[in-house]
Amino acid sequence: MTEPREVLAGSVRRAAAGARLIGRTRPENPIHVSVILARRNAIALDILHRHGLIRPHERPKADHALFAQKYGASEAALEAITAFASRYGLDVRRAVNVGSYTPPD
């Protein structure tokens, strides 16, 4: 018995004009996917505007943890997407709140 699936509006893309199938993906080759979740809170336009008026070298250093806490995806959203991946046999390599993520040097 298969579980019913819901197609999210805007998630299906048509192939680009002139695109053609050149072969199947080899099953042993992983496909990496990034999922971007909705923010917990919207960033007010006046905050973005004020930030944009400050020269980059004059802006205060960003507090990534505070940004993630205030604007990042909720823990429930991260848990839900991780559970979804697990349910369908997908391997989650990393689930991070992008505001708290610092890329490796």
C-alpha positions as CSV (number, residue, x, y, z in Angstrom):
1,M,0.0,0.0,0.0
2,T,1.5,3.3,-1.0
3,E,1.1,6.5,1.0
4,P,-0.7,9.3,-0.8
5,R,1.5,12.2,-1.8
6,E,0.8,15.8,-2.2
7,V,2.5,17.9,-4.9
8,L,3.3,21.3,-3.5
9,A,2.3,24.3,-5.7
10,G,5.3,25.6,-7.5
11,S,7.5,22.6,-6.8
12,V,7.2,21.0,-10.2
13,R,9.4,22.4,-12.9
14,R,9.2,21.9,-16.6
15,A,12.4,21.0,-18.5
16,A,14.1,24.0,-20.1
17,A,13.5,24.6,-23.7
18,G,15.8,22.4,-25.8
19,A,16.6,20.1,-22.9
20,R,16.9,16.4,-23.7
21,L,17.4,13.2,-21.8
22,I,21.0,12.0,-22.2
23,G,20.7,9.0,-19.9
24,R,19.6,7.7,-16.6
25,T,21.3,8.6,-13.3
26,R,23.4,5.7,-12.0
27,P,21.9,4.4,-8.8
28,E,25.2,4.5,-7.0
29,N,25.7,8.2,-7.6
30,P,24.1,10.3,-4.9
31,I,21.9,13.3,-5.6
32,H,22.4,16.1,-3.1
33,V,19.4,18.3,-2.3
34,S,19.1,21.4,-0.2
35,V,15.7,22.2,1.4
36,I,15.0,25.8,2.4
37,L,12.3,26.1,5.1
38,A,10.2,29.1,5.9
39,R,11.4,31.6,8.4
40,R,10.0,31.4,11.9
41,N,9.4,35.2,11.7
42,A,9.5,37.6,8.8
43,I,12.3,40.2,8.8
44,A,10.6,43.6,8.8
45,L,11.3,45.7,5.6
46,D,12.4,48.7,7.7
47,I,15.1,46.5,9.3
48,L,16.3,45.3,5.9
49,H,16.3,48.9,4.6
50,R,18.3,50.3,7.5
51,H,20.8,47.4,7.2
52,G,21.2,48.1,3.5
53,L,22.0,51.8,4.1
54,I,25.0,50.9,6.3
55,R,28.3,50.2,4.4
56,P,29.3,46.6,4.7
57,H,32.5,47.3,6.6
58,E,30.6,49.5,9.0
59,R,27.9,47.0,9.9
60,P,28.1,45.2,13.3
61,K,29.3,41.7,13.2
62,A,26.4,39.3,12.7
63,D,25.4,37.1,15.6
64,H,24.4,33.9,13.7
65,A,23.0,32.1,16.7
66,L,20.7,35.1,17.5
67,F,19.6,35.4,13.9
68,A,18.8,31.7,13.8
69,Q,16.8,31.9,17.0
70,K,14.8,34.8,15.9
71,Y,14.3,34.2,12.1
72,G,15.5,30.7,11.4
73,A,13.2,27.7,10.7
74,S,11.5,26.3,13.8
75,E,12.8,23.1,15.4
76,A,9.5,21.5,14.5
77,A,10.0,22.2,10.8
78,L,13.5,20.8,10.9
79,E,12.3,17.7,12.7
80,A,9.4,17.3,10.2
81,I,11.7,17.4,7.1
82,T,14.1,15.0,8.7
83,A,11.3,12.6,9.6
84,F,10.0,12.9,6.0
85,A,13.4,12.0,4.6
86,S,13.8,9.1,6.9
87,R,10.3,7.8,6.0
88,Y,11.3,7.7,2.4
89,G,14.7,6.2,2.9
90,L,16.6,9.4,2.2
91,D,19.9,10.0,3.9
92,V,20.1,13.3,5.8
93,R,23.7,14.4,5.9
94,R,23.2,17.6,7.8
95,A,20.1,19.5,9.1
96,V,21.0,22.9,10.2
97,N,19.3,26.2,10.7
98,V,21.0,28.3,8.1
99,G,21.3,31.3,10.3
100,S,23.4,29.3,12.8
101,Y,25.5,27.5,10.1
102,T,29.1,28.6,9.6
103,P,30.8,27.1,6.6
104,P,34.1,25.3,7.2
105,D,37.3,27.3,6.6
